[in-house]
Amino acid sequence: MLDLQTIDIWQQLTVVIDAAIAAVLGSIIGWERDRAGKSAGPRTMALVGSSSAAIVAVGAVLGVDASFGDPTRALHAVITGIGFLGAGLIFTNRSGGTQGVTTAATVFATAATGVAVGLGFQVAGLGLTLIILAILRSTQVLEAVPRRGE
């Protein structure tokens, strides 16, 4: 059994730092969504990123010393939880259209950023954030271009 008192203060501090980095990256992504007038703004995305980072970082710390279990379960828990949250963001409107799919996908992508940071891939997390922002910004420009026949 794992003795939780053996977990070094520096390991715990690393979890907090990773969560803070993921919160900043998540809030940047949320700022873009807020600017586009969508739900799930900076606070939501910061919480998604930081909690994802914290969950997998704690799982990684425990996985180093654990003689039981599987530390990758933390990844599965994040994916399941984010899927549930994302499903709550998707709505069908009265005209038969669907809304919230991009926001749900952005929540999932923000969780992936948090997972990367939580596992120690801070530069990859920053890179993912830039990719997410590029996708959200560039596709808005493309969506503004009128289609044929409109």
N, CA, C and O atoms as a GROMACS GRO file, in nm:
protein
  600
    1MET      N    1   0.085  -0.118   0.000
    1MET     CA    2   0.000   0.000   0.000
    1MET      C    3   0.089   0.123   0.000
    1MET      O    4   0.198   0.122   0.057
    2LEU      N    5   0.043   0.227  -0.062
    2LEU     CA    6   0.118   0.351  -0.074
    2LEU      C    7   0.101   0.435   0.052
    2LEU      O    8  -0.011   0.461   0.097
    3ASP      N    9   0.212   0.478   0.109
    3ASP     CA   10   0.209   0.566   0.225
    3ASP      C   11   0.210   0.710   0.174
    3ASP      O   12   0.311   0.758   0.124
    4LEU      N   13   0.097   0.779   0.188
    4LEU     CA   14   0.085   0.914   0.132
    4LEU      C   15   0.178   1.014   0.198
    4LEU      O   16   0.204   1.120   0.142
    5GLN      N   17   0.230   0.982   0.314
    5GLN     CA   18   0.324   1.073   0.380
    5GLN      C   19   0.462   1.068   0.315
    5GLN      O   20   0.547   1.152   0.344
    6THR      N   21   0.484   0.972   0.228
    6THR     CA   22   0.613   0.963   0.160
    6THR      C   23   0.620   1.050   0.036
    6THR      O   24   0.726   1.064  -0.025
    7ILE      N   25   0.508   1.107  -0.003
    7ILE     CA   26   0.507   1.191  -0.123
    7ILE      C   27   0.574   1.324  -0.090
    7ILE      O   28   0.531   1.399  -0.003
    8ASP      N   29   0.680   1.348  -0.161
    8ASP     CA   30   0.765   1.464  -0.141
    8ASP      C   31   0.689   1.595  -0.162
    8ASP      O   32   0.601   1.603  -0.248
    9ILE      N   33   0.722   1.696  -0.085
    9ILE     CA   34   0.658   1.828  -0.100
    9ILE      C   35   0.682   1.886  -0.238
    9ILE      O   36   0.599   1.959  -0.291
   10TRP      N   37   0.797   1.854  -0.297
   10TRP     CA   38   0.829   1.905  -0.430
   10TRP      C   39   0.742   1.840  -0.536
   10TRP      O   40   0.705   1.904  -0.635
   11GLN      N   41   0.709   1.713  -0.517
   11GLN     CA   42   0.616   1.647  -0.609
   11GLN      C   43   0.478   1.712  -0.601
   11GLN      O   44   0.412   1.733  -0.703
   12GLN      N   45   0.437   1.744  -0.480
   12GLN     CA   46   0.308   1.810  -0.462
   12GLN      C   47   0.310   1.950  -0.524
   12GLN      O   48   0.213   1.992  -0.587
   13LEU      N   49   0.420   2.020  -0.507
   13LEU     CA   50   0.433   2.154  -0.564
   13LEU      C   51   0.431   2.147  -0.717
   13LEU      O   52   0.375   2.235  -0.783
   14THR      N   53   0.492   2.045  -0.772
   14THR     CA   54   0.491   2.027  -0.916
   14THR      C   55   0.348   2.010  -0.969
   14THR      O   56   0.314   2.063  -1.075
   15VAL      N   57   0.266   1.937  -0.895
   15VAL     CA   58   0.126   1.920  -0.934
   15VAL      C   59   0.056   2.056  -0.937
   15VAL      O   60  -0.020   2.086  -1.030
   16VAL      N   61   0.080   2.138  -0.836
   16VAL     CA   62   0.017   2.271  -0.828
   16VAL      C   63   0.067   2.360  -0.942
   16VAL      O   64  -0.013   2.431  -1.004
   17ILE      N   65   0.196   2.357  -0.970
   17ILE     CA   66   0.251   2.439  -1.079
   17ILE      C   67   0.194   2.395  -1.213
   17ILE      O   68   0.157   2.479  -1.295
   18ASP      N   69   0.188   2.264  -1.236
   18ASP     CA   70   0.129   2.215  -1.361
   18ASP      C   71  -0.017   2.257  -1.374
   18ASP      O   72  -0.062   2.295  -1.482
   19ALA      N   73  -0.091   2.250  -1.264
   19ALA     CA   74  -0.232   2.292  -1.267
   19ALA      C   75  -0.243   2.441  -1.298
   19ALA      O   76  -0.333   2.483  -1.372
   20ALA      N   77  -0.152   2.521  -1.243
   20ALA     CA   78  -0.155   2.665  -1.270
   20ALA      C   79  -0.122   2.695  -1.416
   20ALA      O   80  -0.187   2.779  -1.479
   21ILE      N   81  -0.023   2.626  -1.471
   21ILE     CA   82   0.012   2.645  -1.612
   21ILE      C   83  -0.107   2.608  -1.700
   21ILE      O   84  -0.142   2.680  -1.793
   22ALA      N   85  -0.169   2.494  -1.671
   22ALA     CA   86  -0.285   2.449  -1.749
   22ALA      C   87  -0.402   2.545  -1.734
   22ALA      O   88  -0.479   2.564  -1.828
   23ALA      N   89  -0.417   2.605  -1.617
   23ALA     CA   90  -0.525   2.704  -1.597
   23ALA      C   91  -0.503   2.826  -1.685
   23ALA      O   92  -0.598   2.877  -1.744
   24VAL      N   93  -0.381   2.872  -1.694
   24VAL     CA   94  -0.351   2.988  -1.779
   24VAL      C   95  -0.378   2.954  -1.926
   24VAL      O   96  -0.441   3.031  -1.997
   25LEU      N   97  -0.329   2.838  -1.970
   25LEU     CA   98  -0.352   2.798  -2.109
   25LEU      C   99  -0.501   2.780  -2.136
   25LEU      O  100  -0.550   2.821  -2.241
   26GLY      N  101  -0.572   2.719  -2.043
   26GLY     CA  102  -0.717   2.700  -2.060
   26GLY      C  103  -0.792   2.832  -2.064
   26GLY      O  104  -0.886   2.848  -2.142
   27SER      N  105  -0.750   2.927  -1.981
   27SER     CA  106  -0.819   3.057  -1.982
   27SER      C  107  -0.795   3.133  -2.112
   27SER      O  108  -0.881   3.210  -2.155
   28ILE      N  109  -0.680   3.112  -2.173
   28ILE     CA  110  -0.653   3.175  -2.304
   28ILE      C  111  -0.749   3.117  -2.408
   28ILE      O  112  -0.806   3.191  -2.489
   29ILE      N  113  -0.766   2.986  -2.406
   29ILE     CA  114  -0.860   2.922  -2.498
   29ILE      C  115  -1.002   2.971  -2.468
   29ILE      O  116  -1.078   3.000  -2.560
   30GLY      N  117  -1.038   2.979  -2.342
   30GLY     CA  118  -1.170   3.027  -2.302
   30GLY      C  119  -1.194   3.172  -2.341
   30GLY      O  120  -1.306   3.210  -2.375
   31TRP      N  121  -1.088   3.251  -2.336
   31TRP     CA  122  -1.099   3.391  -2.378
   31TRP      C  123  -1.141   3.398  -2.524
   31TRP      O  124  -1.224   3.481  -2.562
   32GLU      N  125  -1.084   3.312  -2.608
   32GLU     CA  126  -1.121   3.309  -2.748
   32GLU      C  127  -1.268   3.273  -2.765
   32GLU      O  128  -1.338   3.333  -2.846
   33ARG      N  129  -1.314   3.175  -2.690
   33ARG     CA  130  -1.455   3.134  -2.700
   33ARG      C  131  -1.547   3.246  -2.651
   33ARG      O  132  -1.653   3.270  -2.710
   34ASP      N  133  -1.507   3.313  -2.544
   34ASP     CA  134  -1.585   3.424  -2.492
   34ASP      C  135  -1.591   3.537  -2.594
   34ASP      O  136  -1.696   3.598  -2.615
   35ARG      N  137  -1.479   3.564  -2.656
   35ARG     CA  138  -1.470   3.670  -2.758
   35ARG      C  139  -1.561   3.638  -2.876
   35ARG      O  140  -1.616   3.729  -2.940
   36ALA      N  141  -1.576   3.510  -2.906
   36ALA     CA  142  -1.663   3.468  -3.017
   36ALA      C  143  -1.809   3.461  -2.974
   36ALA      O  144  -1.896   3.426  -3.054
   37GLY      N  145  -1.837   3.495  -2.847
   37GLY     CA  146  -1.975   3.496  -2.798
   37GLY      C  147  -2.030   3.358  -2.767
   37GLY      O  148  -2.151   3.338  -2.768
   38LYS      N  149  -1.942   3.264  -2.739
   38LYS     CA  150  -1.984   3.126  -2.712
   38LYS      C  151  -1.982   3.099  -2.562
   38LYS      O  152  -1.923   3.174  -2.484
   39SER      N  153  -2.048   2.990  -2.524
   39SER     CA  154  -2.046   2.950  -2.384
   39SER      C  155  -1.911   2.888  -2.349
   39SER      O  156  -1.826   2.870  -2.436
   40ALA      N  157  -1.892   2.856  -2.225
   40ALA     CA  158  -1.767   2.796  -2.175
   40ALA      C  159  -1.649   2.891  -2.200
   40ALA      O  160  -1.564   2.865  -2.285
   41GLY      N  161  -1.648   2.998  -2.125
   41GLY     CA  162  -1.544   3.100  -2.138
   41GLY      C  163  -1.419   3.071  -2.057
   41GLY      O  164  -1.389   2.956  -2.028
   42PRO      N  165  -1.347   3.176  -2.021
   42PRO     CA  166  -1.217   3.160  -1.954
   42PRO      C  167  -1.222   3.082  -1.823
   42PRO      O  168  -1.135   2.999  -1.798
   43ARG      N  169  -1.321   3.107  -1.740
   43ARG     CA  170  -1.327   3.035  -1.612
   43ARG      C  171  -1.348   2.886  -1.633
   43ARG      O  172  -1.280   2.803  -1.572
   44THR      N  173  -1.442   2.852  -1.719
   44THR     CA  174  -1.471   2.710  -1.745
   44THR      C  175  -1.349   2.639  -1.802
   44THR      O  176  -1.312   2.532  -1.754
   45MET      N  177  -1.287   2.699  -1.902
   45MET     CA  178  -1.173   2.636  -1.966
   45MET      C  179  -1.052   2.629  -1.872
   45MET      O  180  -0.976   2.532  -1.877
   46ALA      N  181  -1.036   2.730  -1.788
   46ALA     CA  182  -0.927   2.725  -1.689
   46ALA      C  183  -0.949   2.611  -1.591
   46ALA      O  184  -0.855   2.541  -1.554
   47LEU      N  185  -1.073   2.592  -1.550
   47LEU     CA  186  -1.105   2.481  -1.459
   47LEU      C  187  -1.086   2.345  -1.527
   47LEU      O  188  -1.036   2.252  -1.466
   48VAL      N  189  -1.126   2.334  -1.652
   48VAL     CA  190  -1.108   2.209  -1.726
   48VAL      C  191  -0.960   2.176  -1.740
   48VAL      O  192  -0.918   2.064  -1.712
   49GLY      N  193  -0.881   2.275  -1.782
   49GLY     CA  194  -0.738   2.252  -1.800
   49GLY      C  195  -0.666   2.221  -1.671
   49GLY      O  196  -0.588   2.126  -1.664
   50SER      N  197  -0.693   2.300  -1.568
   50SER     CA  198  -0.621   2.280  -1.441
   50SER      C  199  -0.661   2.150  -1.372
   50SER      O  200  -0.576   2.081  -1.316
   51SER      N  201  -0.789   2.117  -1.376
   51SER     CA  202  -0.831   1.992  -1.311
   51SER      C  203  -0.778   1.871  -1.387
   51SER      O  204  -0.740   1.772  -1.325
   52SER      N  205  -0.777   1.877  -1.519
   52SER     CA  206  -0.721   1.767  -1.597
   52SER      C  207  -0.573   1.748  -1.566
   52SER      O  208  -0.526   1.636  -1.548
   53ALA      N  209  -0.501   1.860  -1.559
   53ALA     CA  210  -0.358   1.853  -1.527
   53ALA      C  211  -0.336   1.796  -1.388
   53ALA      O  212  -0.249   1.711  -1.368
   54ALA      N  213  -0.414   1.843  -1.293
   54ALA     CA  214  -0.397   1.795  -1.155
   54ALA      C  215  -0.427   1.646  -1.143
   54ALA      O  216  -0.355   1.573  -1.075
   55ILE      N  217  -0.533   1.601  -1.208
   55ILE     CA  218  -0.571   1.460  -1.199
   55ILE      C  219  -0.461   1.370  -1.253
   55ILE      O  220  -0.422   1.272  -1.188
   56VAL      N  221  -0.410   1.401  -1.372
   56VAL     CA  222  -0.308   1.312  -1.429
   56VAL      C  223  -0.174   1.329  -1.360
   56VAL      O  224  -0.096   1.234  -1.353
   57ALA      N  225  -0.145   1.450  -1.310
   57ALA     CA  226  -0.018   1.470  -1.238
   57ALA      C  227  -0.017   1.391  -1.108
   57ALA      O  228   0.083   1.328  -1.073
   58VAL      N  229  -0.127   1.394  -1.036
   58VAL     CA  230  -0.137   1.314  -0.913
   58VAL      C  231  -0.130   1.165  -0.949
   58VAL      O  232  -0.062   1.088  -0.880
   59GLY      N  233  -0.199   1.125  -1.055
   59GLY     CA  234  -0.193   0.986  -1.100
   59GLY      C  235  -0.051   0.944  -1.135
   59GLY      O  236  -0.010   0.831  -1.106
   60ALA      N  237   0.024   1.034  -1.198
   60ALA     CA  238   0.163   1.003  -1.234
   60ALA      C  239   0.250   0.990  -1.110
   60ALA      O  240   0.334   0.901  -1.102
   61VAL      N  241   0.231   1.079  -1.013
   61VAL     CA  242   0.308   1.073  -0.889
   61VAL      C  243   0.277   0.943  -0.816
   61VAL      O  244   0.368   0.874  -0.769
   62LEU      N  245   0.150   0.909  -0.805
   62LEU     CA  246   0.112   0.786  -0.738
   62LEU      C  247   0.159   0.663  -0.814
   62LEU      O  248   0.195   0.562  -0.754
   63GLY      N  249   0.158   0.672  -0.946
   63GLY     CA  250   0.199   0.559  -1.029
   63GLY      C  251   0.346   0.523  -1.013
   63GLY      O  252   0.384   0.408  -1.035
   64VAL      N  253   0.428   0.619  -0.975
   64VAL     CA  254   0.571   0.595  -0.958
   64VAL      C  255   0.595   0.500  -0.842
   64VAL      O  256   0.679   0.410  -0.852
   65ASP      N  257   0.522   0.518  -0.734
   65ASP     CA  258   0.544   0.440  -0.612
   65ASP      C  259   0.440   0.332  -0.588
   65ASP      O  260   0.454   0.251  -0.496
   66ALA      N  261   0.337   0.328  -0.669
   66ALA     CA  262   0.228   0.234  -0.641
   66ALA      C  263   0.267   0.092  -0.681
   66ALA      O  264   0.324   0.069  -0.788
   67SER      N  265   0.238   0.001  -0.595
   67SER     CA  266   0.261  -0.139  -0.627
   67SER      C  267   0.129  -0.205  -0.669
   67SER      O  268   0.121  -0.327  -0.681
   68PHE      N  269   0.028  -0.124  -0.690
   68PHE     CA  270  -0.103  -0.173  -0.728
   68PHE      C  271  -0.168  -0.073  -0.822
   68PHE      O  272  -0.127   0.043  -0.827
   69GLY      N  273  -0.265  -0.117  -0.894
   69GLY     CA  274  -0.342  -0.028  -0.980
   69GLY      C  275  -0.267   0.014  -1.105
   69GLY      O  276  -0.157  -0.034  -1.133
   70ASP      N  277  -0.328   0.101  -1.179
   70ASP     CA  278  -0.275   0.147  -1.305
   70ASP      C  279  -0.289   0.298  -1.312
   70ASP      O  280  -0.401   0.348  -1.315
   71PRO      N  281  -0.178   0.373  -1.315
   71PRO     CA  282  -0.188   0.519  -1.315
   71PRO      C  283  -0.256   0.578  -1.439
   71PRO      O  284  -0.298   0.693  -1.437
   72THR      N  285  -0.267   0.500  -1.547
   72THR     CA  286  -0.335   0.553  -1.665
   72THR      C  287  -0.486   0.563  -1.645
   72THR      O  288  -0.556   0.619  -1.729
   73ARG      N  289  -0.535   0.510  -1.535
   73ARG     CA  290  -0.678   0.524  -1.506
   73ARG      C  291  -0.717   0.671  -1.492
   73ARG      O  292  -0.830   0.709  -1.522
   74ALA      N  293  -0.623   0.752  -1.448
   74ALA     CA  294  -0.651   0.896  -1.436
   74ALA      C  295  -0.685   0.955  -1.573
   74ALA      O  296  -0.773   1.040  -1.584
   75LEU      N  297  -0.615   0.910  -1.676
   75LEU     CA  298  -0.646   0.957  -1.812
   75LEU      C  299  -0.787   0.917  -1.853
   75LEU      O  300  -0.860   0.997  -1.912
   76HIS      N  301  -0.824   0.797  -1.822
   76HIS     CA  302  -0.958   0.749  -1.856
   76HIS      C  303  -1.065   0.828  -1.781
   76HIS      O  304  -1.171   0.857  -1.836
   77ALA      N  305  -1.037   0.861  -1.657
   77ALA     CA  306  -1.132   0.939  -1.577
   77ALA      C  307  -1.152   1.078  -1.637
   77ALA      O  308  -1.264   1.128  -1.642
   78VAL      N  309  -1.045   1.139  -1.682
   78VAL     CA  310  -1.055   1.272  -1.743
   78VAL      C  311  -1.138   1.262  -1.872
   78VAL      O  312  -1.228   1.343  -1.893
   79ILE      N  313  -1.107   1.165  -1.955
   79ILE     CA  314  -1.180   1.151  -2.082
   79ILE      C  315  -1.329   1.128  -2.058
   79ILE      O  316  -1.413   1.188  -2.125
   80THR      N  317  -1.361   1.043  -1.963
   80THR     CA  318  -1.502   1.015  -1.931
   80THR      C  319  -1.572   1.139  -1.878
   80THR      O  320  -1.682   1.172  -1.922
   81GLY      N  321  -1.508   1.208  -1.785
   81GLY     CA  322  -1.568   1.327  -1.727
   81GLY      C  323  -1.587   1.438  -1.828
   81GLY      O  324  -1.690   1.506  -1.828
   82ILE      N  325  -1.490   1.457  -1.914
   82ILE     CA  326  -1.500   1.562  -2.016
   82ILE      C  327  -1.606   1.525  -2.119
   82ILE      O  328  -1.676   1.613  -2.169
   83GLY      N  329  -1.619   1.397  -2.151
   83GLY     CA  330  -1.725   1.354  -2.242
   83GLY      C  331  -1.862   1.387  -2.186
   83GLY      O  332  -1.951   1.431  -2.259
   84PHE      N  333  -1.879   1.366  -2.058
   84PHE     CA  334  -2.006   1.398  -1.991
   84PHE      C  335  -2.031   1.549  -1.994
   84PHE      O  336  -2.142   1.593  -2.025
   85LEU      N  337  -1.929   1.627  -1.963
   85LEU     CA  338  -1.942   1.773  -1.965
   85LEU      C  339  -1.971   1.823  -2.106
   85LEU      O  340  -2.057   1.909  -2.126
   86GLY      N  341  -1.898   1.769  -2.203
   86GLY     CA  342  -1.918   1.810  -2.342
   86GLY      C  343  -2.057   1.778  -2.393
   86GLY      O  344  -2.116   1.856  -2.467
   87ALA      N  345  -2.110   1.664  -2.353
   87ALA     CA  346  -2.244   1.626  -2.397
   87ALA      C  347  -2.348   1.725  -2.346
   87ALA      O  348  -2.449   1.749  -2.413
   88GLY      N  349  -2.325   1.781  -2.230
   88GLY     CA  350  -2.417   1.880  -2.175
   88GLY      C  351  -2.412   2.014  -2.247
   88GLY      O  352  -2.500   2.098  -2.227
   89LEU      N  353  -2.310   2.035  -2.329
   89LEU     CA  354  -2.297   2.160  -2.403
   89LEU      C  355  -2.363   2.156  -2.541
   89LEU      O  356  -2.379   2.260  -2.605
   90ILE      N  357  -2.400   2.039  -2.585
   90ILE     CA  358  -2.456   2.024  -2.719
   90ILE      C  359  -2.609   2.024  -2.712
   90ILE      O  360  -2.670   1.948  -2.636
   91PHE      N  361  -2.668   2.112  -2.791
   91PHE     CA  362  -2.814   2.126  -2.793
   91PHE      C  363  -2.864   2.121  -2.937
   91PHE      O  364  -2.794   2.159  -3.030
   92THR      N  365  -2.987   2.074  -2.952
   92THR     CA  366  -3.054   2.079  -3.081
   92THR      C  367  -3.157   2.190  -3.073
   92THR      O  368  -3.239   2.193  -2.981
   93ASN      N  369  -3.153   2.282  -3.169
   93ASN     CA  370  -3.249   2.392  -3.167
   93ASN      C  371  -3.377   2.352  -3.240
   93ASN      O  372  -3.384   2.246  -3.300
   94ARG      N  373  -3.476   2.436  -3.234
   94ARG     CA  374  -3.609   2.404  -3.288
   94ARG      C  375  -3.608   2.386  -3.439
   94ARG      O  376  -3.692   2.315  -3.494
   95SER      N  377  -3.515   2.451  -3.506
   95SER     CA  378  -3.511   2.438  -3.652
   95SER      C  379  -3.437   2.312  -3.697
   95SER      O  380  -3.419   2.290  -3.816
   96GLY      N  381  -3.395   2.231  -3.602
   96GLY     CA  382  -3.330   2.104  -3.635
   96GLY      C  383  -3.178   2.112  -3.640
   96GLY      O  384  -3.111   2.011  -3.662
   97GLY      N  385  -3.124   2.230  -3.618
   97GLY     CA  386  -2.979   2.246  -3.618
   97GLY      C  387  -2.919   2.209  -3.482
   97GLY      O  388  -2.990   2.197  -3.383
   98THR      N  389  -2.792   2.194  -3.481
   98THR     CA  390  -2.721   2.158  -3.359
   98THR      C  391  -2.627   2.271  -3.320
   98THR      O  392  -2.561   2.330  -3.405
   99GLN      N  393  -2.623   2.301  -3.191
   99GLN     CA  394  -2.534   2.405  -3.140
   99GLN      C  395  -2.447   2.348  -3.030
   99GLN      O  396  -2.487   2.255  -2.959
  100GLY      N  397  -2.328   2.404  -3.015
  100GLY     CA  398  -2.242   2.369  -2.904
  100GLY      C  399  -2.139   2.262  -2.932
  100GLY      O  400  -2.059   2.228  -2.845
  101VAL      N  401  -2.139   2.208  -3.053
  101VAL     CA  402  -2.045   2.100  -3.084
  101VAL      C  403  -1.902   2.151  -3.080
  101VAL      O  404  -1.814   2.084  -3.025
  102THR      N  405  -1.877   2.268  -3.137
  102THR     CA  406  -1.741   2.323  -3.134
  102THR      C  407  -1.698   2.355  -2.992
  102THR      O  408  -1.583   2.330  -2.955
  103THR      N  409  -1.788   2.408  -2.912
  103THR     CA  410  -1.754   2.437  -2.773
  103THR      C  411  -1.724   2.308  -2.698
  103THR      O  412  -1.629   2.303  -2.620
  104ALA      N  413  -1.802   2.204  -2.720
  104ALA     CA  414  -1.776   2.075  -2.656
  104ALA      C  415  -1.641   2.019  -2.699
  104ALA      O  416  -1.566   1.967  -2.617
  105ALA      N  417  -1.611   2.030  -2.828
  105ALA     CA  418  -1.481   1.983  -2.878
  105ALA      C  419  -1.368   2.066  -2.820
  105ALA      O  420  -1.259   2.014  -2.793
  106THR      N  421  -1.392   2.195  -2.800
  106THR     CA  422  -1.291   2.282  -2.741
  106THR      C  423  -1.267   2.245  -2.595
  106THR      O  424  -1.153   2.249  -2.548
  107VAL      N  425  -1.373   2.209  -2.523
  107VAL     CA  426  -1.356   2.163  -2.385
  107VAL      C  427  -1.270   2.036  -2.384
  107VAL      O  428  -1.182   2.022  -2.299
  108PHE      N  429  -1.296   1.946  -2.476
  108PHE     CA  430  -1.218   1.822  -2.485
  108PHE      C  431  -1.071   1.854  -2.517
  108PHE      O  432  -0.980   1.797  -2.456
  109ALA      N  433  -1.049   1.945  -2.612
  109ALA     CA  434  -0.912   1.982  -2.649
  109ALA      C  435  -0.840   2.052  -2.533
  109ALA      O  436  -0.720   2.031  -2.513
  110THR      N  437  -0.912   2.132  -2.458
  110THR     CA  438  -0.854   2.199  -2.341
  110THR      C  439  -0.815   2.096  -2.235
  110THR      O  440  -0.712   2.110  -2.169
  111ALA      N  441  -0.897   1.994  -2.219
  111ALA     CA  442  -0.862   1.885  -2.126
  111ALA      C  443  -0.736   1.814  -2.174
  111ALA      O  444  -0.652   1.777  -2.092
  112ALA      N  445  -0.723   1.794  -2.303
  112ALA     CA  446  -0.602   1.731  -2.357
  112ALA      C  447  -0.479   1.816  -2.329
  112ALA      O  448  -0.372   1.764  -2.299
  113THR      N  449  -0.496   1.947  -2.339
  113THR     CA  450  -0.387   2.038  -2.305
  113THR      C  451  -0.350   2.022  -2.158
  113THR      O  452  -0.232   2.014  -2.124
  114GLY      N  453  -0.449   2.018  -2.073
  114GLY     CA  454  -0.423   1.998  -1.930
  114GLY      C  455  -0.356   1.865  -1.901
  114GLY      O  456  -0.266   1.858  -1.818
  115VAL      N  457  -0.399   1.760  -1.970
  115VAL     CA  458  -0.336   1.628  -1.952
  115VAL      C  459  -0.189   1.635  -1.992
  115VAL      O  460  -0.104   1.582  -1.921
  116ALA      N  461  -0.160   1.699  -2.104
  116ALA     CA  462  -0.021   1.711  -2.148
  116ALA      C  463   0.064   1.782  -2.043
  116ALA      O  464   0.173   1.737  -2.008
  117VAL      N  465   0.013   1.894  -1.994
  117VAL     CA  466   0.087   1.970  -1.892
  117VAL      C  467   0.102   1.888  -1.765
  117VAL      O  468   0.210   1.886  -1.705
  118GLY      N  469  -0.003   1.821  -1.725
  118GLY     CA  470   0.002   1.740  -1.603
  118GLY      C  471   0.101   1.626  -1.610
  118GLY      O  472   0.154   1.583  -1.507
  119LEU      N  473   0.126   1.578  -1.730
  119LEU     CA  474   0.223   1.470  -1.747
  119LEU      C  475   0.365   1.522  -1.770
  119LEU      O  476   0.457   1.444  -1.794
  120GLY      N  477   0.381   1.655  -1.763
  120GLY     CA  478   0.514   1.713  -1.774
  120GLY      C  479   0.549   1.766  -1.912
  120GLY      O  480   0.663   1.806  -1.937
  121PHE      N  481   0.452   1.768  -2.001
  121PHE     CA  482   0.474   1.818  -2.136
  121PHE      C  483   0.423   1.962  -2.149
  121PHE      O  484   0.330   1.990  -2.224
  122GLN      N  485   0.486   2.053  -2.074
  122GLN     CA  486   0.440   2.191  -2.071
  122GLN      C  487   0.454   2.259  -2.208
  122GLN      O  488   0.366   2.334  -2.249
  123VAL      N  489   0.563   2.233  -2.278
  123VAL     CA  490   0.582   2.293  -2.410
  123VAL      C  491   0.479   2.238  -2.508
  123VAL      O  492   0.424   2.311  -2.590
  124ALA      N  493   0.452   2.109  -2.499
  124ALA     CA  494   0.348   2.049  -2.583
  124ALA      C  495   0.212   2.110  -2.551
  124ALA      O  496   0.132   2.134  -2.641
  125GLY      N  497   0.185   2.136  -2.423
  125GLY     CA  498   0.060   2.200  -2.383
  125GLY      C  499   0.047   2.338  -2.445
  125GLY      O  500  -0.060   2.376  -2.492
  126LEU      N  501   0.156   2.413  -2.443
  126LEU     CA  502   0.156   2.545  -2.507
  126LEU      C  503   0.132   2.531  -2.657
  126LEU      O  504   0.055   2.607  -2.716
  127GLY      N  505   0.199   2.434  -2.718
  127GLY     CA  506   0.180   2.410  -2.862
  127GLY      C  507   0.037   2.372  -2.894
  127GLY      O  508  -0.019   2.421  -2.992
  128LEU      N  509  -0.023   2.285  -2.813
  128LEU     CA  510  -0.163   2.248  -2.833
  128LEU      C  511  -0.254   2.369  -2.820
  128LEU      O  512  -0.350   2.384  -2.896
  129THR      N  513  -0.225   2.455  -2.724
  129THR     CA  514  -0.305   2.577  -2.707
  129THR      C  515  -0.299   2.662  -2.833
  129THR      O  516  -0.402   2.712  -2.880
  130LEU      N  517  -0.181   2.678  -2.888
  130LEU     CA  518  -0.166   2.758  -3.011
  130LEU      C  519  -0.240   2.693  -3.128
  130LEU      O  520  -0.301   2.762  -3.209
  131ILE      N  521  -0.233   2.561  -3.136
  131ILE     CA  522  -0.305   2.490  -3.243
  131ILE      C  523  -0.456   2.509  -3.228
  131ILE      O  524  -0.526   2.536  -3.326
  132ILE      N  525  -0.505   2.496  -3.106
  132ILE     CA  526  -0.649   2.514  -3.080
  132ILE      C  527  -0.692   2.655  -3.119
  132ILE      O  528  -0.794   2.674  -3.185
  133LEU      N  529  -0.615   2.754  -3.076
  133LEU     CA  530  -0.649   2.893  -3.110
  133LEU      C  531  -0.646   2.916  -3.261
  133LEU      O  532  -0.733   2.984  -3.315
  134ALA      N  533  -0.547   2.859  -3.328
  134ALA     CA  534  -0.537   2.875  -3.474
  134ALA      C  535  -0.658   2.812  -3.542
  134ALA      O  536  -0.714   2.870  -3.636
  135ILE      N  537  -0.699   2.696  -3.496
  135ILE     CA  538  -0.816   2.629  -3.555
  135ILE      C  539  -0.942   2.712  -3.533
  135ILE      O  540  -1.019   2.735  -3.626
  136LEU      N  541  -0.962   2.757  -3.410
  136LEU     CA  542  -1.083   2.834  -3.380
  136LEU      C  543  -1.087   2.966  -3.456
  136LEU      O  544  -1.193   3.005  -3.506
  137ARG      N  545  -0.976   3.035  -3.465
  137ARG     CA  546  -0.972   3.164  -3.534
  137ARG      C  547  -0.981   3.146  -3.685
  137ARG      O  548  -1.057   3.218  -3.751
  138SER      N  549  -0.906   3.053  -3.743
  138SER     CA  550  -0.904   3.038  -3.888
  138SER      C  551  -1.035   2.985  -3.941
  138SER      O  552  -1.079   3.026  -4.049
  139THR      N  553  -1.098   2.896  -3.869
  139THR     CA  554  -1.224   2.843  -3.917
  139THR      C  555  -1.336   2.946  -3.907
  139THR      O  556  -1.431   2.940  -3.985
  140GLN      N  557  -1.327   3.038  -3.813
  140GLN     CA  558  -1.427   3.145  -3.807
  140GLN      C  559  -1.417   3.231  -3.932
  140GLN      O  560  -1.519   3.274  -3.987
  141VAL      N  561  -1.297   3.256  -3.978
  141VAL     CA  562  -1.278   3.334  -4.100
  141VAL      C  563  -1.337   3.258  -4.219
  141VAL      O  564  -1.405   3.317  -4.303
  142LEU      N  565  -1.310   3.129  -4.225
  142LEU     CA  566  -1.362   3.049  -4.336
  142LEU      C  567  -1.515   3.039  -4.331
  142LEU      O  568  -1.580   3.042  -4.435
  143GLU      N  569  -1.571   3.028  -4.212
  143GLU     CA  570  -1.716   3.018  -4.199
  143GLU      C  571  -1.785   3.149  -4.237
  143GLU      O  572  -1.903   3.148  -4.273
  144ALA      N  573  -1.714   3.261  -4.229
  144ALA     CA  574  -1.773   3.390  -4.264
  144ALA      C  575  -1.781   3.410  -4.415
  144ALA      O  576  -1.855   3.496  -4.462
  145VAL      N  577  -1.706   3.331  -4.491
  145VAL     CA  578  -1.708   3.342  -4.636
  145VAL      C  579  -1.841   3.287  -4.685
  145VAL      O  580  -1.878   3.174  -4.651
  146PRO      N  581  -1.915   3.365  -4.766
  146PRO     CA  582  -2.046   3.318  -4.814
  146PRO      C  583  -2.031   3.193  -4.902
  146PRO      O  584  -1.937   3.182  -4.980
  147ARG      N  585  -2.126   3.101  -4.887
  147ARG     CA  586  -2.129   2.981  -4.970
  147ARG      C  587  -2.194   3.014  -5.103
  147ARG      O  588  -2.262   3.116  -5.116
  148ARG      N  589  -2.174   2.928  -5.198
  148ARG     CA  590  -2.240   2.949  -5.329
  148ARG      C  591  -2.391   2.942  -5.311
  148ARG      O  592  -2.443   2.855  -5.242
  149GLY      N  593  -2.456   3.034  -5.374
  149GLY     CA  594  -2.602   3.034  -5.368
  149GLY      C  595  -2.658   3.116  -5.252
  149GLY      O  596  -2.780   3.128  -5.238
  150GLU      N  597  -2.572   3.172  -5.169
  150GLU     CA  598  -2.623   3.252  -5.055
  150GLU      C  599  -2.618   3.398  -5.089
  150GLU      O  600  -2.657   3.482  -5.007
   0.00000   0.00000   0.00000
